[in-house]
Amino acid sequence: MVAGSFVDPHGPEGTYAWGARTPDALSLALMVLGAAALVFRRVAPMYVLAATATVSVVELVTGEPRAPVVMSAVVALYTVAATTDRPTTWRVGFATMALLTGIAMFVGPLPWYAQENLGIFAWTGMAAAAGDAVRSRRAFVDAIRERAERAERTREEEARRRVAEERLRIARDLHDVVAHHIALVNVQAGVAAHVMDKRPDQAKEALSHVRTASRSALDELRATVGLLRQSGDPEAPTEPAPGLDRLDDLVGTFRNAGLPVEVARAKDAPTLPAAVDLAAFRVVQEALTNVHKHAGPDARAEVSVVHVGPNVEITVLDNGPEATPGRSVPEEGGGHGLLGMRERVSALGGTLSAGPRYGGGFRVHAILPVKARTTGAVSPTTNSGDTGA
């Protein structure tokens, strides 16, 4: 405003002349007041607009030569438009434009058609339009950000819900596994108590069975305790926990559903521990389910179960498309079924990898130790000697 007050727009040959005029003391005071009011424009935009419009009107009526004090009102009007709603912007904007332009045309010292008067109309109109555009842009960006945050929260909640369901299923499976061992312990303990006096050798053998069964139960409980639901479990199912001995039945259900599946498995494979056998079965089940859901109508699947040293390796291959959103790799945040498989395998100290195959299709590969390592599967708050869950 101070710089503009020294410029004469009516210089020689229609050009601007710098230093051709000098503002008087009243104009300088009004410019200072207008600029000082703008300091509070974000705190009280309406009051600041009223104050700057007042000093602008005083300058329009008394100023000679005229100083651009009205620019303070232009900035204040922009702030009002950027911080209020559109109806308020229309009402306040037109009122400000009409007031300042009308006073400049009919009360000011210049002719009503002077370009300075038309400039006031243009500047106030542009300020209201620019402020409304900025407000609309901010609202649009905020809406997009809110939708993105809501979608992220929904995705995380859905993931947590799916994981909770998988943990509940593991808890139910574990019920069957542990119940088997506890029943065996109960029977053998009864035998030992019955023959302790007359046949101590048979009692000793029964107690050995009790020790073996209880150790197996403890190992399987430690392997899964970190994944179990802590409270509010519904009643556990009564059917036995599935294992690889039911692999043919599982594959048959997918074949009946139209998915060709080939199985490669050694006939004389050793018996797996119950927890490992269950995890292997669930990995094959989930992998074939993903093939059936995502690999397309012409997909084919191959399942192999191979014993390699101290581990058993399960591989499920298909010839479907390279990647779909529902079959993303667990590290990328999608695929709740893959996340459940990863938790189940990790609880036994194994590893699982899943990803697209070169040339098309998908591959799920799990390595499970036959003697499950339970160190990493125990919850941090669970003592290694505590079996409570």
Order of alpha helices (4+ residues) and beta strands (2+ residues): alpha-beta-beta-alpha-alpha-alpha-alpha-alpha-alpha-alpha-beta-alpha-beta-beta-alpha-beta-beta
